[in-house]
Amino acid sequence: MSESAQKPPLPDHLSVDPRSPHHVPAVFEHDIGVRFNGKDRNDVEEYCVSEGWIKVPAGRALDRKGQPLLIKLKGKVEVFYK
């Protein structure tokens, strides 16, 4: 079997946060890349390909639970295995 056959398909909506309903642990066993508006991004916390947005941390700001504050950026989203 080839390497690509063993990897699960990338979901349309994925989150890094294990508490999220959009978190898929099997996908994170492999290296994932996100290209946003033609540039590779390494700081993406959540994405949705069909709606065309990503969520990234807003600097060093934290919410009251100690999680980074996220901002939503809209544009063309492409995801792939590295």
mmCIF file of the N, C-alpha and C atoms, coordinates in Angstrom:
data_MODEL
# 
_entry.id   MODEL 
# 
loop_
_atom_site.group_PDB 
_atom_site.id 
_atom_site.type_symbol 
_atom_site.label_atom_id 
_atom_site.label_alt_id 
_atom_site.label_comp_id 
_atom_site.label_asym_id 
_atom_site.label_entity_id 
_atom_site.label_seq_id 
_atom_site.pdbx_PDB_ins_code 
_atom_site.Cartn_x 
_atom_site.Cartn_y 
_atom_site.Cartn_z 
_atom_site.occupancy 
_atom_site.B_iso_or_equiv 
_atom_site.pdbx_formal_charge 
_atom_site.auth_seq_id 
_atom_site.auth_comp_id 
_atom_site.auth_asym_id 
_atom_site.auth_atom_id 
_atom_site.pdbx_PDB_model_num 
ATOM 1   N N  . MET A 1 1  ? 0.833   -1.196 0.000  1.00 0.00 ? 1  MET A N  1 
ATOM 2   C CA . MET A 1 1  ? 0.000   0.000  0.000  1.00 0.00 ? 1  MET A CA 1 
ATOM 3   C C  . MET A 1 1  ? 0.867   1.244  0.000  1.00 0.00 ? 1  MET A C  1 
ATOM 4   N N  . SER A 1 2  ? 0.425   2.234  -0.689 1.00 0.00 ? 2  SER A N  1 
ATOM 5   C CA . SER A 1 2  ? 1.184   3.479  -0.718 1.00 0.00 ? 2  SER A CA 1 
ATOM 6   C C  . SER A 1 2  ? 0.888   4.291  0.528  1.00 0.00 ? 2  SER A C  1 
ATOM 7   N N  . GLU A 1 3  ? 1.724   5.298  0.771  1.00 0.00 ? 3  GLU A N  1 
ATOM 8   C CA . GLU A 1 3  ? 1.583   6.136  1.950  1.00 0.00 ? 3  GLU A CA 1 
ATOM 9   C C  . GLU A 1 3  ? 0.276   6.922  1.938  1.00 0.00 ? 3  GLU A C  1 
ATOM 10  N N  . SER A 1 4  ? -0.137  7.403  0.769  1.00 0.00 ? 4  SER A N  1 
ATOM 11  C CA . SER A 1 4  ? -1.346  8.211  0.678  1.00 0.00 ? 4  SER A CA 1 
ATOM 12  C C  . SER A 1 4  ? -2.600  7.382  0.950  1.00 0.00 ? 4  SER A C  1 
ATOM 13  N N  . ALA A 1 5  ? -2.556  6.075  0.694  1.00 0.00 ? 5  ALA A N  1 
ATOM 14  C CA . ALA A 1 5  ? -3.717  5.232  0.935  1.00 0.00 ? 5  ALA A CA 1 
ATOM 15  C C  . ALA A 1 5  ? -3.952  5.030  2.430  1.00 0.00 ? 5  ALA A C  1 
ATOM 16  N N  . GLN A 1 6  ? -2.931  5.164  3.244  1.00 0.00 ? 6  GLN A N  1 
ATOM 17  C CA . GLN A 1 6  ? -3.051  4.957  4.675  1.00 0.00 ? 6  GLN A CA 1 
ATOM 18  C C  . GLN A 1 6  ? -3.535  6.207  5.403  1.00 0.00 ? 6  GLN A C  1 
ATOM 19  N N  . LYS A 1 7  ? -3.445  7.360  4.786  1.00 0.00 ? 7  LYS A N  1 
ATOM 20  C CA . LYS A 1 7  ? -3.842  8.608  5.428  1.00 0.00 ? 7  LYS A CA 1 
ATOM 21  C C  . LYS A 1 7  ? -5.341  8.816  5.303  1.00 0.00 ? 7  LYS A C  1 
ATOM 22  N N  . PRO A 1 8  ? -6.006  9.252  6.376  1.00 0.00 ? 8  PRO A N  1 
ATOM 23  C CA . PRO A 1 8  ? -7.442  9.520  6.279  1.00 0.00 ? 8  PRO A CA 1 
ATOM 24  C C  . PRO A 1 8  ? -7.695  10.755 5.421  1.00 0.00 ? 8  PRO A C  1 
ATOM 25  N N  . PRO A 1 9  ? -8.860  10.853 4.804  1.00 0.00 ? 9  PRO A N  1 
ATOM 26  C CA . PRO A 1 9  ? -9.155  12.045 4.003  1.00 0.00 ? 9  PRO A CA 1 
ATOM 27  C C  . PRO A 1 9  ? -9.239  13.282 4.892  1.00 0.00 ? 9  PRO A C  1 
ATOM 28  N N  . LEU A 1 10 ? -8.790  14.410 4.371  1.00 0.00 ? 10 LEU A N  1 
ATOM 29  C CA . LEU A 1 10 ? -8.839  15.653 5.137  1.00 0.00 ? 10 LEU A CA 1 
ATOM 30  C C  . LEU A 1 10 ? -10.275 16.164 5.188  1.00 0.00 ? 10 LEU A C  1 
ATOM 31  N N  . PRO A 1 11 ? -10.778 16.472 6.388  1.00 0.00 ? 11 PRO A N  1 
ATOM 32  C CA . PRO A 1 11 ? -12.153 16.962 6.494  1.00 0.00 ? 11 PRO A CA 1 
ATOM 33  C C  . PRO A 1 11 ? -12.294 18.393 5.996  1.00 0.00 ? 11 PRO A C  1 
ATOM 34  N N  . ASP A 1 12 ? -13.527 18.783 5.705  1.00 0.00 ? 12 ASP A N  1 
ATOM 35  C CA . ASP A 1 12 ? -13.823 20.137 5.259  1.00 0.00 ? 12 ASP A CA 1 
ATOM 36  C C  . ASP A 1 12 ? -13.604 21.146 6.386  1.00 0.00 ? 12 ASP A C  1 
ATOM 37  N N  . HIS A 1 13 ? -13.898 20.743 7.615  1.00 0.00 ? 13 HIS A N  1 
ATOM 38  C CA . HIS A 1 13 ? -13.782 21.619 8.785  1.00 0.00 ? 13 HIS A CA 1 
ATOM 39  C C  . HIS A 1 13 ? -12.972 20.873 9.831  1.00 0.00 ? 13 HIS A C  1 
ATOM 40  N N  . LEU A 1 14 ? -11.852 21.456 10.278 1.00 0.00 ? 14 LEU A N  1 
ATOM 41  C CA . LEU A 1 14 ? -10.963 20.792 11.218 1.00 0.00 ? 14 LEU A CA 1 
ATOM 42  C C  . LEU A 1 14 ? -10.464 21.776 12.250 1.00 0.00 ? 14 LEU A C  1 
ATOM 43  N N  . SER A 1 15 ? -10.364 21.313 13.508 1.00 0.00 ? 15 SER A N  1 
ATOM 44  C CA . SER A 1 15 ? -9.873  22.139 14.601 1.00 0.00 ? 15 SER A CA 1 
ATOM 45  C C  . SER A 1 15 ? -8.732  21.435 15.316 1.00 0.00 ? 15 SER A C  1 
ATOM 46  N N  . VAL A 1 16 ? -7.780  22.211 15.808 1.00 0.00 ? 16 VAL A N  1 
ATOM 47  C CA . VAL A 1 16 ? -6.650  21.686 16.565 1.00 0.00 ? 16 VAL A CA 1 
ATOM 48  C C  . VAL A 1 16 ? -7.066  21.366 18.000 1.00 0.00 ? 16 VAL A C  1 
ATOM 49  N N  . ASP A 1 17 ? -8.057  22.075 18.525 1.00 0.00 ? 17 ASP A N  1 
ATOM 50  C CA . ASP A 1 17 ? -8.504  21.944 19.909 1.00 0.00 ? 17 ASP A CA 1 
ATOM 51  C C  . ASP A 1 17 ? -9.216  20.604 20.122 1.00 0.00 ? 17 ASP A C  1 
ATOM 52  N N  . PRO A 1 18 ? -8.702  19.747 21.022 1.00 0.00 ? 18 PRO A N  1 
ATOM 53  C CA . PRO A 1 18 ? -9.325  18.439 21.251 1.00 0.00 ? 18 PRO A CA 1 
ATOM 54  C C  . PRO A 1 18 ? -10.738 18.526 21.836 1.00 0.00 ? 18 PRO A C  1 
ATOM 55  N N  . ARG A 1 19 ? -11.117 19.656 22.407 1.00 0.00 ? 19 ARG A N  1 
ATOM 56  C CA . ARG A 1 19 ? -12.464 19.825 22.968 1.00 0.00 ? 19 ARG A CA 1 
ATOM 57  C C  . ARG A 1 19 ? -13.498 20.149 21.896 1.00 0.00 ? 19 ARG A C  1 
ATOM 58  N N  . SER A 1 20 ? -13.063 20.470 20.706 1.00 0.00 ? 20 SER A N  1 
ATOM 59  C CA . SER A 1 20 ? -13.957 20.859 19.617 1.00 0.00 ? 20 SER A CA 1 
ATOM 60  C C  . SER A 1 20 ? -14.616 19.631 18.979 1.00 0.00 ? 20 SER A C  1 
ATOM 61  N N  . PRO A 1 21 ? -15.867 19.760 18.532 1.00 0.00 ? 21 PRO A N  1 
ATOM 62  C CA . PRO A 1 21 ? -16.488 18.644 17.800 1.00 0.00 ? 21 PRO A CA 1 
ATOM 63  C C  . PRO A 1 21 ? -15.872 18.439 16.417 1.00 0.00 ? 21 PRO A C  1 
ATOM 64  N N  . HIS A 1 22 ? -15.065 19.374 15.946 1.00 0.00 ? 22 HIS A N  1 
ATOM 65  C CA . HIS A 1 22 ? -14.423 19.281 14.635 1.00 0.00 ? 22 HIS A CA 1 
ATOM 66  C C  . HIS A 1 22 ? -12.990 18.760 14.719 1.00 0.00 ? 22 HIS A C  1 
ATOM 67  N N  . HIS A 1 23 ? -12.599 18.223 15.865 1.00 0.00 ? 23 HIS A N  1 
ATOM 68  C CA . HIS A 1 23 ? -11.258 17.676 16.054 1.00 0.00 ? 23 HIS A CA 1 
ATOM 69  C C  . HIS A 1 23 ? -11.257 16.205 15.633 1.00 0.00 ? 23 HIS A C  1 
ATOM 70  N N  . VAL A 1 24 ? -10.349 15.832 14.722 1.00 0.00 ? 24 VAL A N  1 
ATOM 71  C CA . VAL A 1 24 ? -10.227 14.447 14.249 1.00 0.00 ? 24 VAL A CA 1 
ATOM 72  C C  . VAL A 1 24 ? -8.809  13.977 14.564 1.00 0.00 ? 24 VAL A C  1 
ATOM 73  N N  . PRO A 1 25 ? -8.617  13.203 15.648 1.00 0.00 ? 25 PRO A N  1 
ATOM 74  C CA . PRO A 1 25 ? -7.263  12.798 16.058 1.00 0.00 ? 25 PRO A CA 1 
ATOM 75  C C  . PRO A 1 25 ? -6.491  12.021 14.999 1.00 0.00 ? 25 PRO A C  1 
ATOM 76  N N  . ALA A 1 26 ? -7.161  11.211 14.187 1.00 0.00 ? 26 ALA A N  1 
ATOM 77  C CA . ALA A 1 26 ? -6.460  10.405 13.180 1.00 0.00 ? 26 ALA A CA 1 
ATOM 78  C C  . ALA A 1 26 ? -5.749  11.274 12.149 1.00 0.00 ? 26 ALA A C  1 
ATOM 79  N N  . VAL A 1 27 ? -6.291  12.441 11.857 1.00 0.00 ? 27 VAL A N  1 
ATOM 80  C CA . VAL A 1 27 ? -5.680  13.342 10.875 1.00 0.00 ? 27 VAL A CA 1 
ATOM 81  C C  . VAL A 1 27 ? -4.379  13.927 11.425 1.00 0.00 ? 27 VAL A C  1 
ATOM 82  N N  . PHE A 1 28 ? -4.330  14.176 12.732 1.00 0.00 ? 28 PHE A N  1 
ATOM 83  C CA . PHE A 1 28 ? -3.154  14.814 13.328 1.00 0.00 ? 28 PHE A CA 1 
ATOM 84  C C  . PHE A 1 28 ? -1.987  13.864 13.539 1.00 0.00 ? 28 PHE A C  1 
ATOM 85  N N  . GLU A 1 29 ? -2.158  12.593 13.197 1.00 0.00 ? 29 GLU A N  1 
ATOM 86  C CA . GLU A 1 29 ? -1.032  11.661 13.240 1.00 0.00 ? 29 GLU A CA 1 
ATOM 87  C C  . GLU A 1 29 ? -0.074  11.911 12.073 1.00 0.00 ? 29 GLU A C  1 
ATOM 88  N N  . HIS A 1 30 ? -0.508  12.689 11.095 1.00 0.00 ? 30 HIS A N  1 
ATOM 89  C CA . HIS A 1 30 ? 0.290   13.024 9.918  1.00 0.00 ? 30 HIS A CA 1 
ATOM 90  C C  . HIS A 1 30 ? 0.517   14.533 9.891  1.00 0.00 ? 30 HIS A C  1 
ATOM 91  N N  . ASP A 1 31 ? 1.493   14.963 9.116  1.00 0.00 ? 31 ASP A N  1 
ATOM 92  C CA . ASP A 1 31 ? 1.815   16.383 8.991  1.00 0.00 ? 31 ASP A CA 1 
ATOM 93  C C  . ASP A 1 31 ? 0.858   17.041 7.991  1.00 0.00 ? 31 ASP A C  1 
ATOM 94  N N  . ILE A 1 32 ? 0.157   18.102 8.439  1.00 0.00 ? 32 ILE A N  1 
ATOM 95  C CA . ILE A 1 32 ? -0.838  18.779 7.612  1.00 0.00 ? 32 ILE A CA 1 
ATOM 96  C C  . ILE A 1 32 ? -0.328  20.165 7.236  1.00 0.00 ? 32 ILE A C  1 
ATOM 97  N N  . GLY A 1 33 ? -0.614  20.580 6.020  1.00 0.00 ? 33 GLY A N  1 
ATOM 98  C CA . GLY A 1 33 ? -0.272  21.926 5.579  1.00 0.00 ? 33 GLY A CA 1 
ATOM 99  C C  . GLY A 1 33 ? -1.533  22.686 5.210  1.00 0.00 ? 33 GLY A C  1 
ATOM 100 N N  . VAL A 1 34 ? -1.537  23.995 5.494  1.00 0.00 ? 34 VAL A N  1 
ATOM 101 C CA . VAL A 1 34 ? -2.656  24.855 5.140  1.00 0.00 ? 34 VAL A CA 1 
ATOM 102 C C  . VAL A 1 34 ? -2.118  26.011 4.319  1.00 0.00 ? 34 VAL A C  1 
ATOM 103 N N  . ARG A 1 35 ? -2.683  26.188 3.129  1.00 0.00 ? 35 ARG A N  1 
ATOM 104 C CA . ARG A 1 35 ? -2.311  27.301 2.260  1.00 0.00 ? 35 ARG A CA 1 
ATOM 105 C C  . ARG A 1 35 ? -3.495  28.263 2.231  1.00 0.00 ? 35 ARG A C  1 
ATOM 106 N N  . PHE A 1 36 ? -3.254  29.510 2.655  1.00 0.00 ? 36 PHE A N  1 
ATOM 107 C CA . PHE A 1 36 ? -4.306  30.516 2.723  1.00 0.00 ? 36 PHE A CA 1 
ATOM 108 C C  . PHE A 1 36 ? -3.944  31.653 1.785  1.00 0.00 ? 36 PHE A C  1 
ATOM 109 N N  . ASN A 1 37 ? -4.784  31.897 0.793  1.00 0.00 ? 37 ASN A N  1 
ATOM 110 C CA . ASN A 1 37 ? -4.549  32.918 -0.228 1.00 0.00 ? 37 ASN A CA 1 
ATOM 111 C C  . ASN A 1 37 ? -3.172  32.776 -0.876 1.00 0.00 ? 37 ASN A C  1 
ATOM 112 N N  . GLY A 1 38 ? -2.759  31.536 -1.124 1.00 0.00 ? 38 GLY A N  1 
ATOM 113 C CA . GLY A 1 38 ? -1.505  31.270 -1.817 1.00 0.00 ? 38 GLY A CA 1 
ATOM 114 C C  . GLY A 1 38 ? -0.267  31.226 -0.946 1.00 0.00 ? 38 GLY A C  1 
ATOM 115 N N  . LYS A 1 39 ? -0.396  31.431 0.361  1.00 0.00 ? 39 LYS A N  1 
ATOM 116 C CA . LYS A 1 39 ? 0.758   31.404 1.273  1.00 0.00 ? 39 LYS A CA 1 
ATOM 117 C C  . LYS A 1 39 ? 0.565   30.307 2.303  1.00 0.00 ? 39 LYS A C  1 
ATOM 118 N N  . ASP A 1 40 ? 1.637   29.550 2.562  1.00 0.00 ? 40 ASP A N  1 
ATOM 119 C CA . ASP A 1 40 ? 1.576   28.508 3.582  1.00 0.00 ? 40 ASP A CA 1 
ATOM 120 C C  . ASP A 1 40 ? 1.527   29.138 4.969  1.00 0.00 ? 40 ASP A C  1 
ATOM 121 N N  . ARG A 1 41 ? 0.601   28.653 5.807  1.00 0.00 ? 41 ARG A N  1 
ATOM 122 C CA . ARG A 1 41 ? 0.444   29.168 7.168  1.00 0.00 ? 41 ARG A CA 1 
ATOM 123 C C  . ARG A 1 41 ? 0.741   28.044 8.156  1.00 0.00 ? 41 ARG A C  1 
ATOM 124 N N  . ASN A 1 42 ? 1.483   28.354 9.215  1.00 0.00 ? 42 ASN A N  1 
ATOM 125 C CA . ASN A 1 42 ? 1.817   27.381 10.249 1.00 0.00 ? 42 ASN A CA 1 
ATOM 126 C C  . ASN A 1 42 ? 1.070   27.639 11.555 1.00 0.00 ? 42 ASN A C  1 
ATOM 127 N N  . ASP A 1 43 ? 0.298   28.726 11.623 1.00 0.00 ? 43 ASP A N  1 
ATOM 128 C CA . ASP A 1 43 ? -0.344  29.117 12.877 1.00 0.00 ? 43 ASP A CA 1 
ATOM 129 C C  . ASP A 1 43 ? -1.859  28.919 12.873 1.00 0.00 ? 43 ASP A C  1 
ATOM 130 N N  . VAL A 1 44 ? -2.377  28.085 11.986 1.00 0.00 ? 44 VAL A N  1 
ATOM 131 C CA . VAL A 1 44 ? -3.825  27.898 11.857 1.00 0.00 ? 44 VAL A CA 1 
ATOM 132 C C  . VAL A 1 44 ? -4.336  26.984 12.973 1.00 0.00 ? 44 VAL A C  1 
ATOM 133 N N  . GLU A 1 45 ? -5.338  27.443 13.716 1.00 0.00 ? 45 GLU A N  1 
ATOM 134 C CA . GLU A 1 45 ? -5.954  26.667 14.790 1.00 0.00 ? 45 GLU A CA 1 
ATOM 135 C C  . GLU A 1 45 ? -7.184  25.922 14.293 1.00 0.00 ? 45 GLU A C  1 
ATOM 136 N N  . GLU A 1 46 ? -7.884  26.480 13.305 1.00 0.00 ? 46 GLU A N  1 
ATOM 137 C CA . GLU A 1 46 ? -9.109  25.874 12.784 1.00 0.00 ? 46 GLU A CA 1 
ATOM 138 C C  . GLU A 1 46 ? -9.310  26.380 11.357 1.00 0.00 ? 46 GLU A C  1 
ATOM 139 N N  . TYR A 1 47 ? -9.925  25.542 10.521 1.00 0.00 ? 47 TYR A N  1 
ATOM 140 C CA . TYR A 1 47 ? -10.203 25.982 9.156  1.00 0.00 ? 47 TYR A CA 1 
ATOM 141 C C  . TYR A 1 47 ? -11.507 25.381 8.662  1.00 0.00 ? 47 TYR A C  1 
ATOM 142 N N  . CYS A 1 48 ? -12.066 25.993 7.627  1.00 0.00 ? 48 CYS A N  1 
ATOM 143 C CA . CYS A 1 48 ? -13.220 25.453 6.909  1.00 0.00 ? 48 CYS A CA 1 
ATOM 144 C C  . CYS A 1 48 ? -13.008 25.771 5.427  1.00 0.00 ? 48 CYS A C  1 
ATOM 145 N N  . VAL A 1 49 ? -12.832 24.742 4.624  1.00 0.00 ? 49 VAL A N  1 
ATOM 146 C CA . VAL A 1 49 ? -12.553 24.918 3.205  1.00 0.00 ? 49 VAL A CA 1 
ATOM 147 C C  . VAL A 1 49 ? -13.785 25.421 2.459  1.00 0.00 ? 49 VAL A C  1 
ATOM 148 N N  . SER A 1 50 ? -14.957 24.829 2.716  1.00 0.00 ? 50 SER A N  1 
ATOM 149 C CA . SER A 1 50 ? -16.162 25.189 1.961  1.00 0.00 ? 50 SER A CA 1 
ATOM 150 C C  . SER A 1 50 ? -16.611 26.622 2.234  1.00 0.00 ? 50 SER A C  1 
ATOM 151 N N  . GLU A 1 51 ? -16.430 27.106 3.475  1.00 0.00 ? 51 GLU A N  1 
ATOM 152 C CA . GLU A 1 51 ? -16.819 28.478 3.803  1.00 0.00 ? 51 GLU A CA 1 
ATOM 153 C C  . GLU A 1 51 ? -15.689 29.468 3.552  1.00 0.00 ? 51 GLU A C  1 
ATOM 154 N N  . GLY A 1 52 ? -14.453 28.981 3.372  1.00 0.00 ? 52 GLY A N  1 
ATOM 155 C CA . GLY A 1 52 ? -13.322 29.841 3.028  1.00 0.00 ? 52 GLY A CA 1 
ATOM 156 C C  . GLY A 1 52 ? -12.812 30.698 4.160  1.00 0.00 ? 52 GLY A C  1 
ATOM 157 N N  . TRP A 1 53 ? -12.529 30.096 5.328  1.00 0.00 ? 53 TRP A N  1 
ATOM 158 C CA . TRP A 1 53 ? -11.959 30.865 6.435  1.00 0.00 ? 53 TRP A CA 1 
ATOM 159 C C  . TRP A 1 53 ? -11.000 30.009 7.250  1.00 0.00 ? 53 TRP A C  1 
ATOM 160 N N  . ILE A 1 54 ? -10.116 30.711 7.968  1.00 0.00 ? 54 ILE A N  1 
ATOM 161 C CA . ILE A 1 54 ? -9.225  30.081 8.945  1.00 0.00 ? 54 ILE A CA 1 
ATOM 162 C C  . ILE A 1 54 ? -9.301  30.898 10.223 1.00 0.00 ? 54 ILE A C  1 
ATOM 163 N N  . LYS A 1 55 ? -8.943  30.283 11.333 1.00 0.00 ? 55 LYS A N  1 
ATOM 164 C CA . LYS A 1 55 ? -8.838  30.993 12.602 1.00 0.00 ? 55 LYS A CA 1 
ATOM 165 C C  . LYS A 1 55 ? -7.395  30.890 13.068 1.00 0.00 ? 55 LYS A C  1 
ATOM 166 N N  . VAL A 1 56 ? -6.826  32.042 13.409 1.00 0.00 ? 56 VAL A N  1 
ATOM 167 C CA . VAL A 1 56 ? -5.447  32.120 13.873 1.00 0.00 ? 56 VAL A CA 1 
ATOM 168 C C  . VAL A 1 56 ? -5.396  32.911 15.179 1.00 0.00 ? 56 VAL A C  1 
ATOM 169 N N  . PRO A 1 57 ? -4.362  32.687 16.013 1.00 0.00 ? 57 PRO A N  1 
ATOM 170 C CA . PRO A 1 57 ? -4.245  33.450 17.260 1.00 0.00 ? 57 PRO A CA 1 
ATOM 171 C C  . PRO A 1 57 ? -4.047  34.937 16.990 1.00 0.00 ? 57 PRO A C  1 
ATOM 172 N N  . ALA A 1 58 ? -4.654  35.750 17.845 1.00 0.00 ? 58 ALA A N  1 
ATOM 173 C CA . ALA A 1 58 ? -4.545  37.208 17.739 1.00 0.00 ? 58 ALA A CA 1 
ATOM 174 C C  . ALA A 1 58 ? -3.437  37.676 18.673 1.00 0.00 ? 58 ALA A C  1 
ATOM 175 N N  . GLY A 1 59 ? -2.202  37.544 18.248 1.00 0.00 ? 59 GLY A N  1 
ATOM 176 C CA . GLY A 1 59 ? -1.069  37.969 19.064 1.00 0.00 ? 59 GLY A CA 1 
ATOM 177 C C  . GLY A 1 59 ? -0.905  37.098 20.299 1.00 0.00 ? 59 GLY A C  1 
ATOM 178 N N  . ARG A 1 60 ? -0.633  37.736 21.438 1.00 0.00 ? 60 ARG A N  1 
ATOM 179 C CA . ARG A 1 60 ? -0.422  37.004 22.681 1.00 0.00 ? 60 ARG A CA 1 
ATOM 180 C C  . ARG A 1 60 ? -1.645  37.037 23.591 1.00 0.00 ? 60 ARG A C  1 
ATOM 181 N N  . ALA A 1 61 ? -2.742  37.607 23.129 1.00 0.00 ? 61 ALA A N  1 
ATOM 182 C CA . ALA A 1 61 ? -3.940  37.757 23.948 1.00 0.00 ? 61 ALA A CA 1 
ATOM 183 C C  . ALA A 1 61 ? -4.554  36.394 24.286 1.00 0.00 ? 61 ALA A C  1 
ATOM 184 N N  . LEU A 1 62 ? -5.024  36.266 25.533 1.00 0.00 ? 62 LEU A N  1 
ATOM 185 C CA . LEU A 1 62 ? -5.660  35.041 25.995 1.00 0.00 ? 62 LEU A CA 1 
ATOM 186 C C  . LEU A 1 62 ? -7.069  35.345 26.474 1.00 0.00 ? 62 LEU A C  1 
ATOM 187 N N  . ASP A 1 63 ? -7.950  34.356 26.355 1.00 0.00 ? 63 ASP A N  1 
ATOM 188 C CA . ASP A 1 63 ? -9.292  34.536 26.893 1.00 0.00 ? 63 ASP A CA 1 
ATOM 189 C C  . ASP A 1 63 ? -9.288  34.189 28.380 1.00 0.00 ? 63 ASP A C  1 
ATOM 190 N N  . ARG A 1 64 ? -10.445 34.228 29.018 1.00 0.00 ? 64 ARG A N  1 
ATOM 191 C CA . ARG A 1 64 ? -10.496 34.014 30.463 1.00 0.00 ? 64 ARG A CA 1 
ATOM 192 C C  . ARG A 1 64 ? -10.190 32.580 30.872 1.00 0.00 ? 64 ARG A C  1 
ATOM 193 N N  . LYS A 1 65 ? -10.201 31.650 29.919 1.00 0.00 ? 65 LYS A N  1 
ATOM 194 C CA . LYS A 1 65 ? -9.865  30.263 30.211 1.00 0.00 ? 65 LYS A CA 1 
ATOM 195 C C  . LYS A 1 65 ? -8.405  29.939 29.887 1.00 0.00 ? 65 LYS A C  1 
ATOM 196 N N  . GLY A 1 66 ? -7.645  30.947 29.470 1.00 0.00 ? 66 GLY A N  1 
ATOM 197 C CA . GLY A 1 66 ? -6.233  30.760 29.171 1.00 0.00 ? 66 GLY A CA 1 
ATOM 198 C C  . GLY A 1 66 ? -5.937  30.299 27.759 1.00 0.00 ? 66 GLY A C  1 
ATOM 199 N N  . GLN A 1 67 ? -6.962  30.249 26.909 1.00 0.00 ? 67 GLN A N  1 
ATOM 200 C CA . GLN A 1 67 ? -6.766  29.858 25.514 1.00 0.00 ? 67 GLN A CA 1 
ATOM 201 C C  . GLN A 1 67 ? -6.495  31.109 24.679 1.00 0.00 ? 67 GLN A C  1 
ATOM 202 N N  . PRO A 1 68 ? -5.731  30.992 23.592 1.00 0.00 ? 68 PRO A N  1 
ATOM 203 C CA . PRO A 1 68 ? -5.470  32.171 22.757 1.00 0.00 ? 68 PRO A CA 1 
ATOM 204 C C  . PRO A 1 68 ? -6.742  32.692 22.101 1.00 0.00 ? 68 PRO A C  1 
ATOM 205 N N  . LEU A 1 69 ? -6.851  34.018 22.018 1.00 0.00 ? 69 LEU A N  1 
ATOM 206 C CA . LEU A 1 69 ? -7.961  34.623 21.292 1.00 0.00 ? 69 LEU A CA 1 
ATOM 207 C C  . LEU A 1 69 ? -7.721  34.396 19.806 1.00 0.00 ? 69 LEU A C  1 
ATOM 208 N N  . LEU A 1 70 ? -8.761  34.008 19.099 1.00 0.00 ? 70 LEU A N  1 
ATOM 209 C CA . LEU A 1 70 ? -8.633  33.687 17.686 1.00 0.00 ? 70 LEU A CA 1 
ATOM 210 C C  . LEU A 1 70 ? -9.372  34.709 16.843 1.00 0.00 ? 70 LEU A C  1 
ATOM 211 N N  . ILE A 1 71 ? -8.786  35.025 15.691 1.00 0.00 ? 71 ILE A N  1 
ATOM 212 C CA . ILE A 1 71 ? -9.466  35.881 14.725 1.00 0.00 ? 71 ILE A CA 1 
ATOM 213 C C  . ILE A 1 71 ? -9.730  35.057 13.470 1.00 0.00 ? 71 ILE A C  1 
ATOM 214 N N  . LYS A 1 72 ? -10.836 35.371 12.804 1.00 0.00 ? 72 LYS A N  1 
ATOM 215 C CA . LYS A 1 72 ? -11.223 34.652 11.597 1.00 0.00 ? 72 LYS A CA 1 
ATOM 216 C C  . LYS A 1 72 ? -10.804 35.467 10.380 1.00 0.00 ? 72 LYS A C  1 
ATOM 217 N N  . LEU A 1 73 ? -10.064 34.819 9.489  1.00 0.00 ? 73 LEU A N  1 
ATOM 218 C CA . LEU A 1 73 ? -9.641  35.441 8.246  1.00 0.00 ? 73 LEU A CA 1 
ATOM 219 C C  . LEU A 1 73 ? -10.339 34.724 7.101  1.00 0.00 ? 73 LEU A C  1 
ATOM 220 N N  . LYS A 1 74 ? -10.891 35.481 6.155  1.00 0.00 ? 74 LYS A N  1 
ATOM 221 C CA . LYS A 1 74 ? -11.602 34.891 5.029  1.00 0.00 ? 74 LYS A CA 1 
ATOM 222 C C  . LYS A 1 74 ? -10.759 34.965 3.758  1.00 0.00 ? 74 LYS A C  1 
ATOM 223 N N  . GLY A 1 75 ? -10.818 33.911 2.974  1.00 0.00 ? 75 GLY A N  1 
ATOM 224 C CA . GLY A 1 75 ? -10.071 33.851 1.726  1.00 0.00 ? 75 GLY A CA 1 
ATOM 225 C C  . GLY A 1 75 ? -10.088 32.436 1.183  1.00 0.00 ? 75 GLY A C  1 
ATOM 226 N N  . LYS A 1 76 ? -9.179  32.148 0.266  1.00 0.00 ? 76 LYS A N  1 
ATOM 227 C CA . LYS A 1 76 ? -9.091  30.821 -0.349 1.00 0.00 ? 76 LYS A CA 1 
ATOM 228 C C  . LYS A 1 76 ? -8.255  29.901 0.539  1.00 0.00 ? 76 LYS A C  1 
ATOM 229 N N  . VAL A 1 77 ? -8.843  28.774 0.940  1.00 0.00 ? 77 VAL A N  1 
ATOM 230 C CA . VAL A 1 77 ? -8.187  27.829 1.838  1.00 0.00 ? 77 VAL A CA 1 
ATOM 231 C C  . VAL A 1 77 ? -7.926  26.527 1.100  1.00 0.00 ? 77 VAL A C  1 
ATOM 232 N N  . GLU A 1 78 ? -6.684  26.049 1.182  1.00 0.00 ? 78 GLU A N  1 
ATOM 233 C CA . GLU A 1 78 ? -6.294  24.746 0.624  1.00 0.00 ? 78 GLU A CA 1 
ATOM 234 C C  . GLU A 1 78 ? -5.589  23.971 1.712  1.00 0.00 ? 78 GLU A C  1 
ATOM 235 N N  . VAL A 1 79 ? -5.941  22.703 1.885  1.00 0.00 ? 79 VAL A N  1 
ATOM 236 C CA . VAL A 1 79 ? -5.267  21.864 2.879  1.00 0.00 ? 79 VAL A CA 1 
ATOM 237 C C  . VAL A 1 79 ? -4.666  20.657 2.173  1.00 0.00 ? 79 VAL A C  1 
ATOM 238 N N  . PHE A 1 80 ? -3.560  20.151 2.717  1.00 0.00 ? 80 PHE A N  1 
ATOM 239 C CA . PHE A 1 80 ? -2.858  19.052 2.096  1.00 0.00 ? 80 PHE A CA 1 
ATOM 240 C C  . PHE A 1 80 ? -1.978  18.373 3.124  1.00 0.00 ? 80 PHE A C  1 
ATOM 241 N N  . TYR A 1 81 ? -1.588  17.138 2.825  1.00 0.00 ? 81 TYR A N  1 
ATOM 242 C CA . TYR A 1 81 ? -0.616  16.431 3.648  1.00 0.00 ? 81 TYR A CA 1 
ATOM 243 C C  . TYR A 1 81 ? 0.771   16.799 3.145  1.00 0.00 ? 81 TYR A C  1 
ATOM 244 N N  . LYS A 1 82 ? 1.690   17.047 4.073  1.00 0.00 ? 82 LYS A N  1 
ATOM 245 C CA . LYS A 1 82 ? 3.069   17.389 3.693  1.00 0.00 ? 82 LYS A CA 1 
ATOM 246 C C  . LYS A 1 82 ? 3.846   16.145 3.375  1.00 0.00 ? 82 LYS A C  1 
# 
